[in-house]
Amino acid sequence: MAGNRLAFLPLDLGRSRELQYVYVDNNFHLKGLPSYLYNKVIGCSGCGAPIQVSEVKLLSFSSGPLTVFLPAEVKAIGTESDRVLPLQELAMRRLHHTCHSALSDLNFLSPISLPRSLLELLHCPLGHCHRCSEPMFTIVYPKLFPLRETPMAGLHQGRTTVSFVAYCCSTQCLQTFDLLS
């Protein structure tokens, strides 16, 4: 994936046990790697250079001098001060659990019983919590782990400003998620 214009990688890319090497060098717009890639061999030199604000407005969050843009599917960014999830997120999670625990698939649902946009979202969550694997549909709680704070820092020695990004499903998972655990 080196030498492209990637701004972010799929949230679950690193879940593959077969995947061992990830080369995303020279993707200037890429500033965050999914935390699941922490235990992979990663080439990311030339990433994280300052970017111009594009025409597409993506949600972003900042930690110190680093700003990371989130995938377009993310509709909201949660913070540690959030006490309650949005109603749509709660409903989607409950419906997802109900459908997957009682049935093997969601084919019994139709656009008549659920609006098409929600039905499509239910079939394809935007990702899973990096702490507890809970599916997330509209909101994530992001946490940054700068590369300089990981064992990989020595490999890149200042040639990149990329960080690992964890996406959590709640403030509880956000507070307890640690990249090294």
Contact map, one row per residue, 1 for C-alpha under 8 A:
1111000000000000000001111000000000000000000000000000000000000000000000000000000000000000000000000000000000000000000000000000000000000000000000000000000000000000000000000000000000000
1111000000000000000000111110000000000000000000000000000000000000000000000000000000000000000000000000000000000000000000000000000000000000000000000000000000000000000000000000000000000
1111100000000000000000011110000000000000000000000000000000000000000000000000000000000000000000000000000000000000000000000000000000000000000000000000000000000000000000000000000000000
1111110000000000000000000110000000000000000000000000000000000000000000000000000000000000000000000000000000000000000000000000000000000000000000000000000000000000000000000000000000000
0011111000000000000000000011110000000000000000000000000000000000000000000000000000000000000000000000000000000000000000000000000000000000000000000000000000000000000000000000000000000
0001111110000000000000000011110000000000000000000000000000000000000000000000000000000000000000000000000000000000000000000000000000000000000000000000000000000000000000000000000000000
0000111110000000000000000011111000000000000000000000000000000000000010000000000000000000000000000000000000000000000000000000000000000000000000000000000000000000000000000000000000000
0000011111000000000000000000111110000000000000000000000000000000000011100000000000000000000000000000000000000000000000000000000000000000000000000000000000000000000000000000000000000
0000011111101000000000000000000111000000000000000000000000000000000000000000000000000000000000000000000000000000000000000000000000000000000000000000000000000000000000000000000000000
0000000111111000000000000000000001000000000000000000000000000000000000000000000000000000000000000000000000000000000000000000000000000000000000000000000000000000000000000000000000000
0000000011111100000000000000000001000000000000000000000000000000000000000000000000000000000000000000000000000000000000000000011100000000000000000000000000000000000000000000000000000
0000000001111110000000000000000001010000000000000000000000000000000000000000000000000000000000000000000000000000000000000000001100000000000000000000000000000000000000000000000000000
0000000011111111000000000000000001011000000000000000000000000000000000000000000000000000000000000000000000000000000000000000000000000000000000000000000000000000000000000000000000000
0000000000111111101000000000000001111001000000000000000000000000000000000000000000000000000000000000000000000000000000000000000000000000000000000000000000000000000000000000000000000
0000000000011111100000000000000000011000000000000000000000000000000000000000000000000000000000000000000000000000000000000000000000000000000000000000000000000000000000000000000000000
0000000000001111111000000000000000000000000000000000000000000000000000000000000000000000000000000000000000000000000000000000000000000000000000000000000000000000000000000000000000000
0000000000000111111100000000000000000000000000000000000000000000000000000000000000000000000000000000000000000000000000000000000000000000000000000000000000000000000000000000000000000
0000000000000001111100000000000000000000000000000000000000000000000000000000000000000000000000000000000000000000000000000000000000000000000000000000000000000000000000000000000000000
0000000000000101111111000000000000000001000000000000000000000000000000000000000000000000000000000000000000000000000000000000000000000000000000000000000000000000000000000000000000000
0000000000000000111111000000000000000001100000000000000000000000000000000000000000000000000000000000000000000000000000000000000000000000000000000000000000000000000000000000000000000
0000000000000000001111100000000000000001111000000000000000000000000000000000000000000000000000000000000000000000000000000000000000000000000000000000000000000000000000000000000000000
1000000000000000001111110000000000000001111000000000000000000000000000000000000000000000000000000000000000000000000000000000000000000000000000000000000000000000000000000000000000000
1100000000000000000011111000000000000000011100000000000000000000000000000000000000000000000000000000000000000000000000000000000000000000000000000000000000000000000000000000000000000
1110000000000000000001111110000000000000011110100000000000000000000000000000000000000000000000000000000000000000000000000000000000000000000000000000000000000000000000000000000000000
1110000000000000000000111110000000000000001111100000000000000000000000000000000000000000000000000000000000000000000000000000000000000000000000000000000000000000000000000000000000000
0111000000000000000000011111000000000000000111100000000000000000000000000000000000000000000000000000000000000000000000000000000000000000000000000000000000000000000000000000000000000
0111111000000000000000011111110000000000000101110000000000000000000000000000000000000000000000000000000000000000000000000000000000000000000000000000000000000000000000000000000000000
0000111000000000000000000111111000000000000001111110000000000000000000000000000000000000000000000000000000000000000000000000000000000000000000000000000000000000000000000000000000000
0000111100000000000000000011111000000000000000111110000000000000000000000000000000000000000000000000000000000000000000000000000000000000000000000000000000000000000000000000000000000
0000111100000000000000000011111110000000000000111000000000000000000000000000000000000000000000000000000000000000000000000000000000000000000000000000000000000000010000000000000000000
0000001100000000000000000001111110000000000000111000000000000000011110000000000000000000000000000000000000000000000000000000000000000000000000000000000000000000111000000000000000000
0000000110000000000000000000011111000000000000010000000000000000000110000000000000000000000000000000000000000000000000000000000000000000000000000000000000000000011110000000000000000
0000000110000000000000000000011111101000000000000000000000000000000000000000000000000000000000000000000000000000000000000000000000000000000000000000000000000000011110000000000000000
0000000011111100000000000000000111111100000000000000000000000000000000000000000000000000000000000000000000000000000000000000000000000000000000000000000000000000000111000000000000000
0000000000000100000000000000000011111100000000000000000000000000000000000000000000000000000000000000000000000000000000000000000001000000000000000000000000000000000111000000000000100
0000000000011110000000000000000001111110000000000000000000000000000000000000000000000000000000000000000000000000000000000000000001000000000000000000000000000000000001000000000000000
0000000000001110000000000000000011111111010000000000000000000000000000000000000000000000000000000000000000000000000000000000000000000000000000000000000000000000000100000000000000000
0000000000000000000000000000000001111111000000000000000000000000000000000000000000000000000000000000000000000000000000000000000000000000000000000000000000000000000100000000000000100
0000000000000000000000000000000000011111100000000000000000000000000000000000000000000000000000000000000000000000000000000000000000000000000000000000000000000000000000000000000000000
0000000000000100001111000000000000001111110000000000000000000000000000000000000000000000000000000000000000000000000000000000000000000000000000000000000000000000000000000000000000000
0000000000000000000111000000000000000011111000000000000000000000000000000000000000000000000000000000000000000000000000000000000000000000000000000000000000000000000000000000000000000
0000000000000000000011110000000000001001111100000000000000000000000000000000000000000000000000000000000000000000000000000000000000000000000000000000000000000000000000000000000000000
0000000000000000000011111000000000000000111110000000000000000000000000000000000000000000000000000000000000000000000000000000000000000000000000000000000000000000000000000000000000000
0000000000000000000000111110000000000000011111100000000000000000000000000000000000000000000000000000000000000000000000000000000000000000000000000000000000010001010000000000000000000
0000000000000000000000011100000000000000001111100000000000000000000000000000000000000000000000000000000000000000000000000000000000000000000000000000000000010011000000000000000000000
0000000000000000000000001111000000000000000111111000000000000000000000000000000000000000000000000000000000000000000000000000000000000000000000000000000000000011000000000000000000000
0000000000000000000000011111111000000000000111111000000000000000000000000000000000000000000000000000000000000000000000000000000000000000000000000000000000000001110000000000000000000
0000000000000000000000000011111100000000000001111100000000000000000000000000000000000000000000000000000000000000000000000000000000000000000000000000000000000001110000000000000000000
0000000000000000000000000001111000000000000001111110000000000000000000000000000000000000000000000000000000000000000000000000000000000000000000000000000000000001100000000000000000000
0000000000000000000000000001100000000000000000011111000000000000000000000000000000000000000000000000000000000000000000000000000000000000000000000000000000000000000000000000000000000
0000000000000000000000000001100000000000000000001111100000000000000000000000000000000000000000000000000000000000000000000000000000000000000000000000000000000000000000000000000000000
0000000000000000000000000000000000000000000000000111110000000000000000000000000000000000000000000000000000000000000000000000000000000000000000000000000000000000000000000000000000000
0000000000000000000000000000000000000000000000000011111010000000000000000000000000000000000000000000000000000000000000000000000000000000000000000000000000000000000000000000000000000
0000000000000000000000000000000000000000000000000001111110000000000000000000000000000000000000000000000000000000000000000000000000000000000000000000000000000000000000000000000000000
0000000000000000000000000000000000000000000000000000111110000000000000000000000000000000000000000000000000000000000000000000000000000000000000000000000000000000000000000000000000000
0000000000000000000000000000000000000000000000000000011111000000000000000000000000000000000000000000000000000000000000000000000000000000000000000000000000000000000000000000000000000
0000000000000000000000000000000000000000000000000000111111100000000000000000000000000000000000000000000000000000000000000000000000000000000000000000000000000000000000000000000000000
0000000000000000000000000000000000000000000000000000000111110000000011110000000000000000000000000000000000000000000000000000000000000000000000000000000000000000000000000000000000000
0000000000000000000000000000000000000000000000000000000011111000000011110111100000000000000000000000000000000000000000000000000000000000000000000000000000000000000000000000000000000
0000000000000000000000000000000000000000000000000000000001111100001111000000000000000000000000000000000000000000000000000000000000000000000000000000000000000000000000000000000000000
0000000000000000000000000000000000000000000000000000000000111110001111000000100000000000000000000000000000000000000000000000000000000000000001000000000000000000000000000000000000000
0000000000000000000000000000000000000000000000000000000000011111111100000000000000000000000000000000000000000000000000000000000000000000000000000000000000000000000000000000000000000
0000000000000000000000000000000000000000000000000000000000001111111000000000000000000000000000000000000000000000000000000000000000000000000000010000000000000000000000000000000000000
0000000000000000000000000000000000000000000000000000000000000111110000000000000000000000000000000000000000000000000000000000000000000000000000000000000000000000000000000000000000000
0000000000000000000000000000000000000000000000000000000000000111111000000000000000000000000000000000000000000000000000000000000000000000000000000000000000000000000000000000000000000
0000000000000000000000000000001000000000000000000000000000000111111100000000000000000000000000000000000000000000000000000000000000000000000000000000000000000000100000000000000000000
0000000000000000000000000000001000000000000000000000000000011110111110000000000000000000000000000000000000000000000000000000000000000000000000000000000000000000000000000000000000000
0000000000000000000000000000001100000000000000000000000000011100011111000000000000000000000000000000000000000000000000000000000000000000000000000000000000000000000000000000000000000
0000001100000000000000000000001100000000000000000000000001111000001111100000000000000000000000000000000000000000000000000000000000000000000000000000000000000000000000000000000000000
0000000100000000000000000000000000000000000000000000000001111000000111110100000000000000000000000000000000000000000000000000000000000000000000000000000000000000000000000000000000000
0000000100000000000000000000000000000000000000000000000001100000000011111100000000000000000000000000000000000000000000000000000000000000000000000000000000000000000000000000000000000
0000000000000000000000000000000000000000000000000000000001100000000001111110000000000000000000000000000000000000000000000000000000000000000000000000000000000000000000000000000000000
0000000000000000000000000000000000000000000000000000000000000000000000111110000000000000000000000000000000000000000000000000010000000000010000000000000000000000000000000000000000000
0000000000000000000000000000000000000000000000000000000000100000000001111111100000000000000000000000000000000000000000000000010000000000111100000000000000000000000000000000000000000
0000000000000000000000000000000000000000000000000000000000100000000000011111100000000000000000000000000000000000000000000000000000000000011000000000000000000000000000000000000000000
0000000000000000000000000000000000000000000000000000000000100000000000000111110000000000000000000000000000000000000000000000000000000000011100000000000000000000000000000000000000000
0000000000000000000000000000000000000000000000000000000000101000000000000111111000000000000000000000000000000000000000000000000000000000001111000000000000000000000000000000000000000
0000000000000000000000000000000000000000000000000000000000000000000000000001111101000000000000000000000000000000000000000000000000000000001111000000000000000000000000000110000000000
0000000000000000000000000000000000000000000000000000000000000000000000000000111111000000000000000000000000000000000000000000000000000000000010000000000000000000000000000010000000000
0000000000000000000000000000000000000000000000000000000000000000000000000000011111000000000000000000000000000000000000000000000000000000000010000000000000000000000000000010011000000
0000000000000000000000000000000000000000000000000000000000000000000000000000001111100000000000000000000000000000000000000000000000000000000000000000000000000000000000000010000000000
0000000000000000000000000000000000000000000000000000000000000000000000000000011111111000000000000000000000000000000000000000000000000000000000000000000000000000000000000010000000000
0000000000000000000000000000000000000000000000000000000000000000000000000000000011111000000000000000000000000000000000000000000000000000000000000000000000000000000000000010000000000
0000000000000000000000000000000000000000000000000000000000000000000000000000000001111100000000000000000000000000000000000000000000000000000000000000000000000000000000000000000000000
0000000000000000000000000000000000000000000000000000000000000000000000000000000001111110110000000000000000000000000000000000000000000000000000000000000000000000000000000100000000000
0000000000000000000000000000000000000000000000000000000000000000000000000000000000011111110000000000000000000000000000000000000000000000000000000000000000000000000000000000000000000
0000000000000000000000000000000000000000000000000000000000000000000000000000000000001111111000000000000000000000000000000000000000000000000000000000000000000000000000000000000000000
0000000000000000000000000000000000000000000000000000000000000000000000000000000000000111111100000000000000000000000000000000000000000000010000000000000000000000000000000000000000000
0000000000000000000000000000000000000000000000000000000000000000000000000000000000001111111110000000000000000000000000000000000000000001111000000000000000000000000000000000000000000
0000000000000000000000000000000000000000000000000000000000000000000000000000000000001111111111000000000000000000000000000000000000000000000000000000000000000000000000000000000000000
0000000000000000000000000000000000000000000000000000000000000000000000000000000000000011111111100000000000000000000000000000000000000000000000000000000000000000000000000000000000000
0000000000000000000000000000000000000000000000000000000000000000000000000000000000000001111111110000000000000000000000000100000000000000100000000000000000000000000000000000000000000
0000000000000000000000000000000000000000000000000000000000000000000000000000000000000000111111111000000000000000000000000000000000000011100000000000000000000000000000000000000000000
0000000000000000000000000000000000000000000000000000000000000000000000000000000000000000011111111100000000000000000000000000000000000000000000000000000000000000000000000000000000000
0000000000000000000000000000000000000000000000000000000000000000000000000000000000000000001111111110000000000000000000000000000000000000000000000000000000000000000000000000000000000
0000000000000000000000000000000000000000000000000000000000000000000000000000000000000000000111111111000000000000000000000100000000000000000000000000000000000000000000000000000000000
0000000000000000000000000000000000000000000000000000000000000000000000000000000000000000000011111111100000000000000000000000000000000000000000000000000000000000000000000000000000000
0000000000000000000000000000000000000000000000000000000000000000000000000000000000000000000001111111110000000000000000000000000000000000000000000000000000000000000000000000000000000
0000000000000000000000000000000000000000000000000000000000000000000000000000000000000000000000111111111111000000000000000000000000000000000000000000000000000000000000000000000000000
0000000000000000000000000000000000000000000000000000000000000000000000000000000000000000000000011111111111000000000000000000000000000000000000000000000000000000000000000000000000000
0000000000000000000000000000000000000000000000000000000000000000000000000000000000000000000000001111111100000000000000000000000000000000000000000000000000000000000000000000000000000
0000000000000000000000000000000000000000000000000000000000000000000000000000000000000000000000000111111100000000000000000000000000000000000000000000000000000000000000000000000000000
0000000000000000000000000000000000000000000000000000000000000000000000000000000000000000000000000011111111000000000000000000000000000000000000000000000000000000000000000000000000000
0000000000000000000000000000000000000000000000000000000000000000000000000000000000000000000000000011111111000000000000000000000000000000000000000000000000000000000000000000000000000
0000000000000000000000000000000000000000000000000000000000000000000000000000000000000000000000000011001111110000000000000000000000000000000000000000000000000000000000000000000000000
0000000000000000000000000000000000000000000000000000000000000000000000000000000000000000000000000011001111111000000000000010000000000000000000000000000000000000000000000000000000000
0000000000000000000000000000000000000000000000000000000000000000000000000000000000000000000000000000000011111100000000000000000000000000000000000000000000000000000000000000000000000
0000000000000000000000000000000000000000000000000000000000000000000000000000000000000000000000000000000011111100000000000000000000000000000000000000000000000000000000000000000000000
0000000000000000000000000000000000000000000000000000000000000000000000000000000000000000000000000000000001111111110000100000000000000000000000000000000000000000000000000000000000000
0000000000000000000000000000000000000000000000000000000000000000000000000000000000000000000000000000000000111111110100100000000000000000000000000000000000000000000000000000000000000
0000000000000000000000000000000000000000000000000000000000000000000000000000000000000000000000000000000000001111111100100000000000000000000000000000000000000000000000000000000000000
0000000000000000000000000000000000000000000000000000000000000000000000000000000000000000000000000000000000001111111000000000000000000000000000000000000000000000000000000000000000000
0000000000000000000000000000000000000000000000000000000000000000000000000000000000000000000000000000000000001111111000000000000000000000000000000000000000000000000000000000000000000
0000000000000000000000000000000000000000000000000000000000000000000000000000000000000000000000000000000000001111111101100000000000000000000000000000000000000000000000000000000000000
0000000000000000000000000000000000000000000000000000000000000000000000000000000000000000000000000000000000000011111111100000000000000000000000000000000000000000000000000000000000000
0000000000000000000000000000000000000000000000000000000000000000000000000000000000000000000000000000000000000110011111110000000000000000000000000000000000000000000000000000000000000
0000000000000000000000000000000000000000000000000000000000000000000000000000000000000000000000000000000000000000001111111000000000000000000000000000000000000000000000000000000000000
0000000000000000000000000000000000000000000000000000000000000000000000000000000000000000000000000000000000000000011111111100000000000000000000000000000000000000000000000000000000000
0000000000000000000000000000000000000000000000000000000000000000000000000000000000000000000000000000000000001110011111111110000000000000000000000000000000000000000000000000000000000
0000000000000000000000000000000000000000000000000000000000000000000000000000000000000000000000000000000000000000000111111111000000000000000000000000000000000000000000000000000000000
0000000000000000000000000000000000000000000000000000000000000000000000000000000000000000000000000000000000000000000011111111110000000000100000000000000000000000000000000000000000000
0000000000000000000000000000000000000000000000000000000000000000000000000000000000000000000100010000000000000000000001111111100000000000100000000000000000000000000000000000000000000
0000000000000000000000000000000000000000000000000000000000000000000000000000000000000000000000000000000001000000000000111111100000000000000000000000000000000000000000000000000000000
0000000000000000000000000000000000000000000000000000000000000000000000000000000000000000000000000000000000000000000000011111110000000000000000000000000000000000000000000000000000000
0000000000000000000000000000000000000000000000000000000000000000000000000000000000000000000000000000000000000000000000001111111100000011100000000000000000000000000000000000000000000
0000000000100000000000000000000000000000000000000000000000000000000000001100000000000000000000000000000000000000000000001001111100000011110000000000000000000000000000000000000000000
0000000000110000000000000000000000000000000000000000000000000000000000000000000000000000000000000000000000000000000000000000111110000011100000000000000000000000000000000000000000000
0000000000110000000000000000000000000000000000000000000000000000000000000000000000000000000000000000000000000000000000000000111111011111000000000000000000000000000000111000000000000
0000000000000000000000000000000000000000000000000000000000000000000000000000000000000000000000000000000000000000000000000000001111111111000000000000000000000000000000111000100000000
0000000000000000000000000000000000110000000000000000000000000000000000000000000000000000000000000000000000000000000000000000000111111000000000000000000000000000000001110000000010000
0000000000000000000000000000000000000000000000000000000000000000000000000000000000000000000000000000000000000000000000000000000011111000000000000000000000000000000000010000110110000
0000000000000000000000000000000000000000000000000000000000000000000000000000000000000000000000000000000000000000000000000000000111111100000000000000000000000000000000000000100000000
0000000000000000000000000000000000000000000000000000000000000000000000000000000000000000000000000000000000000000000000000000000111111110000000000000000000000000000000000000000000000
0000000000000000000000000000000000000000000000000000000000000000000000000000000000000000000000000000000000000000000000000000000110011111000000000000000000000000000000001000000000000
0000000000000000000000000000000000000000000000000000000000000000000000000000000000000000000010000000000000000000000000000000111110001111100000000000000000000000000000001000000000000
0000000000000000000000000000000000000000000000000000000000000000000000000000000000000000100010000000000000000000000000000000111110000111111100000000000000000000000000001000000000000
0000000000000000000000000000000000000000000000000000000000000000000000000100000000000000100110000000000000000000000000001100111000000011111000000000000000000000000000000000000000000
0000000000000000000000000000000000000000000000000000000000000000000000001111000000000001100000000000000000000000000000000000010000000001111100000000000000000000000000000000000000000
0000000000000000000000000000000000000000000000000000000000000000000000000111110000000000100000000000000000000000000000000000000000000001111110000000000000000000000000001000000000000
0000000000000000000000000000000000000000000000000000000000000000000000000101110000000000000000000000000000000000000000000000000000000001011111000000000000000000000000111100000000000
0000000000000000000000000000000000000000000000000000000000000000000000000000111100000000000000000000000000000000000000000000000000000000001111100000000000000000000000111110010000000
0000000000000000000000000000000000000000000000000000000000001000000000000000110000000000000000000000000000000000000000000000000000000000000111110000000000000000000011110000010000000
0000000000000000000000000000000000000000000000000000000000000000000000000000000000000000000000000000000000000000000000000000000000000000000011111000000000000000000011110000010000000
0000000000000000000000000000000000000000000000000000000000000010000000000000000000000000000000000000000000000000000000000000000000000000000001111100000000000000001111000000000000000
0000000000000000000000000000000000000000000000000000000000000000000000000000000000000000000000000000000000000000000000000000000000000000000000111110110000000000001111000000000000100
0000000000000000000000000000000000000000000000000000000000000000000000000000000000000000000000000000000000000000000000000000000000000000000000011111110000000000111100000000000000000
0000000000000000000000000000000000000000000000000000000000000000000000000000000000000000000000000000000000000000000000000000000000000000000000001111110110000000111100000000000000000
0000000000000000000000000000000000000000000000000000000000000000000000000000000000000000000000000000000000000000000000000000000000000000000000000111111111000000000000000000000000000
0000000000000000000000000000000000000000000000000000000000000000000000000000000000000000000000000000000000000000000000000000000000000000000000001111111010000000000000000000000000000
0000000000000000000000000000000000000000000000000000000000000000000000000000000000000000000000000000000000000000000000000000000000000000000000001111111110000000000000000000000000000
0000000000000000000000000000000000000000000000000000000000000000000000000000000000000000000000000000000000000000000000000000000000000000000000000001111111000000000000000000000000000
0000000000000000000000000000000000000000000000000000000000000000000000000000000000000000000000000000000000000000000000000000000000000000000000000011011111110000000000000000000000000
0000000000000000000000000000000000000000000000000000000000000000000000000000000000000000000000000000000000000000000000000000000000000000000000000011111111111100000000000000000000000
0000000000000000000000000000000000000000000000000000000000000000000000000000000000000000000000000000000000000000000000000000000000000000000000000001001111111000000000000000000000000
0000000000000000000000000000000000000000000000000000000000000000000000000000000000000000000000000000000000000000000000000000000000000000000000000000000111111000000000000000000000000
0000000000000000000000000000000000000000000110000000000000000000000000000000000000000000000000000000000000000000000000000000000000000000000000000000000111111111000000000000000000000
0000000000000000000000000000000000000000000000000000000000000000000000000000000000000000000000000000000000000000000000000000000000000000000000000000000011111111000000000000000000000
0000000000000000000000000000000000000000000000000000000000000000000000000000000000000000000000000000000000000000000000000000000000000000000000000000000010011111100000000000000000000
0000000000000000000000000000000000000000000011000000000000000000000000000000000000000000000000000000000000000000000000000000000000000000000000000000000000011111100000000000000000000
0000000000000000000000000000000000000000000111111000000000000000000000000000000000000000000000000000000000000000000000000000000000000000000000000000000000011111110000000000000000000
0000000000000000000000000000001000000000000000111000000000000000010000000000000000000000000000000000000000000000000000000000000000000000000000000110000000000111111000000000000000000
0000000000000000000000000000011110000000000100110000000000000000000000000000000000000000000000000000000000000000000000000000000000000000000000000110000000000001111100000000000000000
0000000000000000000000000000001110000000000000000000000000000000000000000000000000000000000000000000000000000000000000000000000000000000000000011110000000000000111110000000000000000
0000000000000000000000000000000111101100000000000000000000000000000000000000000000000000000000000000000000000000000000000000000000000000000000011110000000000000011111000000000000000
0000000000000000000000000000000111100000000000000000000000000000000000000000000000000000000000000000000000000000000000000000000000000000000001111000000000000000001111100000000000000
0000000000000000000000000000000001110000000000000000000000000000000000000000000000000000000000000000000000000000000000000000000001000000000001111000000000000000000111110000000000000
0000000000000000000000000000000000000000000000000000000000000000000000000000000000000000000000000000000000000000000000000000000111000000000111100000000000000000000011111000010000000
0000000000000000000000000000000000000000000000000000000000000000000000000000000000000000000000000000000000000000000000000000000111100000000111100000000000000000000001111110110010000
0000000000000000000000000000000000000000000000000000000000000000000000000000000000000000000000000000000000000000000000000000000110000111001110000000000000000000000000111110110000000
0000000000000000000000000000000000000000000000000000000000000000000000000000010000001000000000000000000000000000000000000000000000000000000110000000000000000000000000011111110000000
0000000000000000000000000000000000000000000000000000000000000000000000000000011111100000000000000000000000000000000000000000000000000000000010000000000000000000000000011111111000000
0000000000000000000000000000000000000000000000000000000000000000000000000000000000000000000000000000000000000000000000000000000000000000000000000000000000000000000000000111111100000
0000000000000000000000000000000000000000000000000000000000000000000000000000000000000000000000000000000000000000000000000000000010110000000000000000000000000000000000011111111110000
0000000000000000000000000000000000000000000000000000000000000000000000000000000100000000000000000000000000000000000000000000000000100000000011100000000000000000000000111111111110000
0000000000000000000000000000000000000000000000000000000000000000000000000000000100000000000000000000000000000000000000000000000000000000000000000000000000000000000000000011111110000
0000000000000000000000000000000000000000000000000000000000000000000000000000000000000000000000000000000000000000000000000000000000100000000000000000000000000000000000000001111111000
0000000000000000000000000000000000000000000000000000000000000000000000000000000000000000000000000000000000000000000000000000000001100000000000000000000000000000000000010000111111101
0000000000000000000000000000000000000000000000000000000000000000000000000000000000000000000000000000000000000000000000000000000000000000000000000000000000000000000000000000000111111
0000000000000000000000000000000000100100000000000000000000000000000000000000000000000000000000000000000000000000000000000000000000000000000000001000000000000000000000000000000011111
0000000000000000000000000000000000000000000000000000000000000000000000000000000000000000000000000000000000000000000000000000000000000000000000000000000000000000000000000000000001111
0000000000000000000000000000000000000000000000000000000000000000000000000000000000000000000000000000000000000000000000000000000000000000000000000000000000000000000000000000000011111
